[in-house]
Amino acid sequence: MELDSVLLSGFNELEEIDMKAVNSVLIEYLKKMKRHRDFKQLNIYIKKHIKGKVELFEIKANVRARKKLSSSADGFNPYKTLAEVLENLIKELEHEHTKNVRGNVRTL
């Protein structure tokens, strides 16, 4: 799957093994997002914070569709946090699609 409609920022902070897992999560969710005809582009920003001895990942993402949809989350596991953010965006895409379909119903 091509990542031509995805803009990634801050992923150079991840280790190679983390990047492979994040990439597989990203590809899985990107397939779901591309099913929506309103989908145009996905932007993901990741920032790593050090809290004591542990790493905390802040992930923000937005989707360009009919309108801009956003989601963000913080977590210790970058792939679970990314999956949470992308799952929220898919729900928002579906909600927007349903809202648009219901708004276009003609009365007889």
Protein Blocks (a to p, Z undefined) as FASTA:
>chain_A
ZZklbccehklmpcfklmmmmmmmmmmmmmmmmmpmkbmbdcdddddddehjaccddddd
ddddfbccddddddfblklmmmmmmmmmmmmmmmmmmmmmmmmpccZZ
